[in-house]
Amino acid sequence: MPVKDIIVILFMLGGLFLFSTATLGLLRLPDFYTRLHATGKGDTLAALWSLIGLAVYHGFSLTSAKIIFIAVFMFLAQPTATHAISRAAFRCGVQPWTCELAVLLDEDTVE
């Protein structure tokens, strides 16, 4: 197996792992802000790694240059969008999770 294929597989598996952990964070974390943080960080890095893997797979070509351009745009746009969403939620009154809030709601997640 050529080295290029191994590098592509590693980047794609890394992207898959990061997408999976971001999804796990979305399902398991307690409130809007922590879920948004998990998915914002995880999806940004996962998309970046997956797109780099695709660019390496295509080699040095116009297609890989376009893929790198998309990756850079996503790397800049996704954190900005995540920040805008969290700021809008805070301004609309969405409260962050605290232990006191969990006790008031009588959740079983607090020990």
TORZA-875735 format. One record per residue (C-alpha): residue in three letters; x, y, z. Coordinates in nm, 3 decimals, decimal comma. Layout:
// residues N
(site "ala"; (X; Y; Z))
...
This chain:
// residues 111
(site "met"; (0,000; 0,000; 0,000))
(site "pro"; (0,148; 0,337; -0,098))
(site "val"; (0,233; 0,596; 0,166))
(site "lys"; (-0,018; 0,839; 0,015))
(site "asp"; (-0,302; 0,593; 0,076))
(site "ile"; (-0,194; 0,544; 0,437))
(site "ile"; (-0,190; 0,921; 0,494))
(site "val"; (-0,536; 0,953; 0,337))
(site "ile"; (-0,671; 0,673; 0,555))
(site "leu"; (-0,525; 0,832; 0,870))
(site "phe"; (-0,676; 1,172; 0,793))
(site "met"; (-1,015; 1,022; 0,710))
(site "leu"; (-1,018; 0,804; 1,021))
(site "gly"; (-0,916; 1,106; 1,229))
(site "gly"; (-1,203; 1,304; 1,079))
(site "leu"; (-1,444; 1,018; 1,145))
(site "phe"; (-1,327; 0,996; 1,506))
(site "leu"; (-1,373; 1,369; 1,559))
(site "phe"; (-1,720; 1,364; 1,399))
(site "ser"; (-1,812; 1,072; 1,626))
(site "thr"; (-1,690; 1,243; 1,944))
(site "ala"; (-1,872; 1,564; 1,849))
(site "thr"; (-2,192; 1,365; 1,802))
(site "leu"; (-2,137; 1,192; 2,136))
(site "gly"; (-2,090; 1,533; 2,298))
(site "leu"; (-2,411; 1,656; 2,140))
(site "leu"; (-2,602; 1,361; 2,283))
(site "arg"; (-2,443; 1,343; 2,628))
(site "leu"; (-2,365; 1,697; 2,745))
(site "pro"; (-2,618; 1,872; 2,970))
(site "asp"; (-2,700; 2,208; 2,813))
(site "phe"; (-2,705; 2,413; 2,495))
(site "tyr"; (-2,368; 2,583; 2,543))
(site "thr"; (-2,164; 2,272; 2,617))
(site "arg"; (-2,331; 2,089; 2,329))
(site "leu"; (-2,257; 2,377; 2,097))
(site "his"; (-1,895; 2,382; 2,215))
(site "ala"; (-1,851; 2,009; 2,152))
(site "thr"; (-2,004; 2,017; 1,808))
(site "gly"; (-1,838; 2,344; 1,712))
(site "lys"; (-1,487; 2,226; 1,791))
(site "gly"; (-1,534; 1,867; 1,682))
(site "asp"; (-1,704; 1,938; 1,351))
(site "thr"; (-1,456; 2,210; 1,257))
(site "leu"; (-1,155; 1,985; 1,309))
(site "ala"; (-1,329; 1,681; 1,160))
(site "ala"; (-1,420; 1,867; 0,843))
(site "leu"; (-1,067; 2,006; 0,820))
(site "trp"; (-0,906; 1,661; 0,857))
(site "ser"; (-1,147; 1,497; 0,615))
(site "leu"; (-1,095; 1,765; 0,352))
(site "ile"; (-0,718; 1,746; 0,391))
(site "gly"; (-0,747; 1,370; 0,340))
(site "leu"; (-0,943; 1,430; 0,020))
(site "ala"; (-0,687; 1,683; -0,100))
(site "val"; (-0,402; 1,438; -0,041))
(site "tyr"; (-0,600; 1,168; -0,222))
(site "his"; (-0,640; 1,387; -0,532))
(site "gly"; (-0,273; 1,484; -0,533))
(site "phe"; (-0,138; 1,814; -0,658))
(site "ser"; (-0,419; 1,937; -0,884))
(site "leu"; (-0,680; 2,205; -0,925))
(site "thr"; (-0,929; 1,986; -0,740))
(site "ser"; (-0,706; 1,963; -0,433))
(site "ala"; (-0,652; 2,340; -0,441))
(site "lys"; (-1,029; 2,390; -0,436))
(site "ile"; (-1,064; 2,143; -0,150))
(site "ile"; (-0,796; 2,327; 0,051))
(site "phe"; (-0,975; 2,657; -0,021))
(site "ile"; (-1,301; 2,507; 0,111))
(site "ala"; (-1,119; 2,375; 0,420))
(site "val"; (-0,972; 2,718; 0,498))
(site "phe"; (-1,312; 2,883; 0,452))
(site "met"; (-1,477; 2,629; 0,684))
(site "phe"; (-1,199; 2,669; 0,939))
(site "leu"; (-1,272; 3,042; 0,949))
(site "ala"; (-1,652; 3,033; 0,916))
(site "gln"; (-1,755; 2,756; 1,156))
(site "pro"; (-1,609; 2,907; 1,477))
(site "thr"; (-1,756; 3,245; 1,382))
(site "ala"; (-2,099; 3,091; 1,331))
(site "thr"; (-2,072; 2,898; 1,658))
(site "his"; (-1,987; 3,219; 1,843))
(site "ala"; (-2,277; 3,405; 1,681))
(site "ile"; (-2,522; 3,129; 1,773))
(site "ser"; (-2,405; 3,114; 2,135))
(site "arg"; (-2,415; 3,492; 2,169))
(site "ala"; (-2,769; 3,504; 2,026))
(site "ala"; (-2,878; 3,230; 2,268))
(site "phe"; (-2,728; 3,419; 2,562))
(site "arg"; (-2,904; 3,738; 2,457))
(site "cys"; (-3,233; 3,550; 2,427))
(site "gly"; (-3,199; 3,430; 2,785))
(site "val"; (-3,081; 3,071; 2,750))
(site "gln"; (-2,923; 2,996; 3,086))
(site "pro"; (-2,597; 2,800; 3,116))
(site "trp"; (-2,608; 2,473; 3,308))
(site "thr"; (-2,494; 2,484; 3,670))
(site "cys"; (-2,501; 2,232; 3,953))
(site "glu"; (-2,755; 2,449; 4,135))
(site "leu"; (-2,982; 2,442; 3,831))
(site "ala"; (-2,953; 2,064; 3,815))
(site "val"; (-3,048; 2,034; 4,183))
(site "leu"; (-3,348; 2,262; 4,129))
(site "leu"; (-3,459; 2,052; 3,834))
(site "asp"; (-3,394; 1,733; 4,036))
(site "glu"; (-3,176; 1,575; 3,769))
(site "asp"; (-3,011; 1,242; 3,828))
(site "thr"; (-2,692; 1,349; 3,648))
(site "val"; (-2,551; 1,530; 3,955))
(site "glu"; (-2,392; 1,317; 4,221))
